[in-house]
Amino acid sequence: MTETISWADFAKVELKIGTVVKAEEFPEARRPAYKVWVDFGGDLGIKKSSAQITVHYKPEELIGKQIVAVVNFPPKQIGPIQSEFLLTGFYDENGDVVIAQPERAVPNGSRLV
């Protein structure tokens, strides 16, 4: 059963839109992944992370794509890089990640409401 949370709990999670500006292979990762740099605009600017999205996406296809990310987790060391956000998505029927993204462009830094 899913745990019920309060609005205050949900409000603590900062889900924001950003645009991928750079993506490259991440051969040092334990599981297939890319290094991804995303521009969240404003005070956040460009942040980097690791994302296990190699099945459905190629690095060059990610450039310019808007994504939904959690931006207020503490940084996490993943191999040689420090992950600064969590790219969100959904598992498909095979357990591979499909990126969560808006159905039309919105300003970078916009918060999910």
Order of alpha helices (4+ residues) and beta strands (2+ residues): alpha-beta-beta-beta-alpha-beta-beta-beta-beta-beta-beta
